[in-house]
Amino acid sequence: MAYILNTDDDTREMLRAIGLDSLDQLFDMVPADFRLDRPLDVPPALTEIELTRHVGALAARNASVEDRPCFLGGGAYDHFIPAAVDQLAARGEFYTAYTPYQAEASQGTLQAIFEYQTLIAQLTGMDVSNASLYDGGSAVAEGILMALASGSRHGRVVASGAVHPEYRQVAETFLTNLEPELVTVPCRNGRTSVDDLTAALTDDTAAVVLQQPNVFGQLEDIEPLVAAAQDRGATVIVSVDPIGLGLLKRPGDFGADIVTAEGQALGNHLCFGGPYLGILCCRESYLRKIPGRLVGQTTDREGRRCFVLTLQTREQHIRREKATSNICTNQGLMALRASIYLALMGPLGLRDVAEQSARKAHYAADRLAEVPGLSLAFDGPFFKEFVVRVAGGKDPARVLAEVGRLGFHGGIAIGRWYPELADCILIAVTEKRTRAEIDALADAYRAALSSS
């Protein structure tokens, strides 16, 4: 968008129109204690040529996943994206009308959202999917709010310690000024114990949050956990990896009430952190409390198939006290990309992606376990991520820096999330990684550990 600054004459004319003499008067209502009374340390203005060159130099400092093999995970993954996803999602018909404020006039966009809802419901085995949220963390928080709004319990929300820590942080922020207490169940050996979960449940527990696979990539023994929570009358929210559902049991088939996910892996680029795609679906009994929007199918007065916004529960659409969310976009373009990706891959393609990711992750785990100074932190089954422990008191961050210097995005030091795992690194492997890249990663870790 072009930017044209105001001239001094423009400023004087606008001030005259509102009856002021200076720009400073605009801020008279701000207490003096809160005003900045020192000059801003801003460098001199640049010309357009200079600014373009400067920004280009800054951008060149970014280390892209295209520059080197990527073994980063923890909620965002370097999966293959077919070229058709970019081409179709960039069509002007979608790109300029992705958020249907004048809904029924945007039939193509509504149909795309309807297809997204259908695909996600089929993928998860749930009855209803909404039109998407911001990201995996906000989806967990919105799922908790759904559970609270759907019942009479408001005492506590119980979350497994193996749920992504950032998801739990978002949930804690949402609950800050609400009645329920967020209680975290410790995870032992990388997984959630049924006994620990059961001990944390009370008669006023509104919801239980689980993750499958969990943040460590470990596969939880999920069905006993779900049963234990539901036996105490709690709503069960399960955060999943949508790629994993090409191979693993669907949450709708093991009894989850609400399902959330980060949908970035479904055809969306890593994009240095966003925008991403929050997936949320539920059983039909929770339908009236679902946040955001829900697109439905009907027929027009001439009997033709058409699409409408069946539910609009945002506070922008209805009275605030009756709104279930203030979500201000349905992340329509990200949901569209997920729809295209799922339609292109189909059930067999998605299963192949999941199988390749799992097989290559296990091969990588075996190769890295052979490196002196590395060992697998947990012995349970895992999907496409695993945790390695660095021996000898060596700093994982320094090891990763050396692995990076040798040409790899080698993993994530998870001590910032789990102080008790300060000697551990989380590594993710997708279908894009080759045997040669995995072997070279093991060699890079061997060199990094010997040099540090």
Buried (B, 14 or more C-beta within 10 A) or exposed (E): EEEEEEEEEEEEEEBEEEEEEEEEEEEEEEEEEEEEEEEEEEEEEEEEEEEEEEEEEEEEEEEEBEEBBBBBBBBBBBBEBBEEBEEBBEEEEBEEBBBBEEBEEBBEBBBBBBBBBBBBBBBBBBBBBBBBBBBBBBBBBBBBBBBBBBBEBBEBBBBBBBBBBBBBBBBBEBBEEEEBBBBBBEBEEBBBBBEBBBEBBBEBBBBBBBBBBBBBBBBBEBEBBBEBBBEBEBBBBBBBBBBBBBBBEBBBEBBBBBBBBBBBBBBBBBEEEBBBBBBBBBBEEBBEBBBBBBBEEEEEEEEEEBBBBEBBBBBEBEEEEEBBBEBEBBBBBBBBBBBBBBBBBEEEBBBBBBEBBBEBBBBBBEBBEEBEBBEBBBEBBBBBBBBBBBEEEBBBEBBBBBBBEBBBBBBBBBBEBBEEBBBBBBBBBBBBBEEEBBEBBBBBBBBBBEEB
